[in-house]
Amino acid sequence: MRRLSEGTASGPEDRCASCANFRRHVYFPYLGLCDVWGTVVTEDTEICGSFTRATQDELRRILAIRGWLYCTTCRRVVVTDEELAKHGHGLAVAYVDEVVSEEAPPGD
């Protein structure tokens, strides 16, 4: 996995977190699943040749396929095109892994 170094000229828009193929983990937002490579990557991993910028049109397409997007800023789910149009920050395709119940604190 390649990581951005402090001396690089790449900005925050040139990292996996800006890619439509990056599915951000709901509970560990600095991690995500790459849909292309099928592996877990960090949000600051340098982009690869499969990079697809997460534009409004691309997010709208993903919303139609997956049925929901997740706002990493206000921690809300977006399920309609109207909500997507009104929402102006931090939207991502969310990833909830199969063992999420093991990450939750136990109840008594």
N, C-alpha and C positions, 0 to 999 in steps of 0.2 A: 504494500500500500504506500503510495506516495503522499507526502504531507507537505503543506505549504511551509516554507521557512520564513523567518522574520525578515530576511533580506530580499525576498522576492518582490517583483513589481506587480504580482497578481493581487487583485482586490477581492473583496468579499463576494463580488458577482462571479468570480472565476473559481468556484469551489463546488463540491458536490451538493451542498445545501441549496444552491440555486438551480439545480437540475430537476426536471420533471420526473426523472427516473429515481430520484432519491425519496424513499418513503421513511419519513422521520418517525423515530420511536416515540410513542406517547409519553412514557415515563422517563426516558433518558433522551432528551431532545438533542443532545450533541451526537447521538448515534442514529444511523438509519440503514435501511436495507436498499441496496442498489438492485433495481428490477432487471437491469441488463446483465450484471455479473453474478447476481444471486448471492451476494456476500454482504456482510455488515461493514460499513465504512463510517468514518467520522465526518462531521459536517465540514471540516476544513481540508478534506482530502482534495488534491488537485483534480481538475476535470479530466475526463478521458475522451476518446474519439466518439463516444456515444452520447456526449453531452447534448441535452435538449433543454434550452432555457424555459423555465416555468413562467411563461407569459399568461396573460388573462385567457387568451384563446386556448392555450394548452391546458390550463387548469379547468376551463369549461369542458374540454374534451374528456379529461380524466374524471371530472365530476359525473359526466354522463355515463361513463363506463363503470366506475367504482361506487357511485351513489353518495359519496361524502368526501369532504376535505376537512382538515383540522387546522385551526388557527393556533400557532405556537405562542402568540402574544397574549391573547385573551382566553386561550384554552377552551374554545368553543368549536362545535361541529357546524360546518356549512353544508347544507343539503340541497339548496335550490340555486338556480342561476341568479335570482334576484338577490339572495344573500351574498353570493359571490360578487356581484356588481357593486354592492354597498360596502363590502369588506375591503379595507385598503391596506392590510398589513399581514405579514407572516404566515400566509396560507401554505400548507404543505399537504402532500399525500401522506396519511398517517400509516403507521405500521404497529400493529398489536400482535406480539408473538404468541405462540401457542402455550407458553408457560407463564403467561402473565399472572395467573392465579398464584404461582409460587413466589412472585415478586411482591404481592400484596401482604400487608401485615395480618397475622392471624387474629381472629376474633375469639373471644372466650365464650 
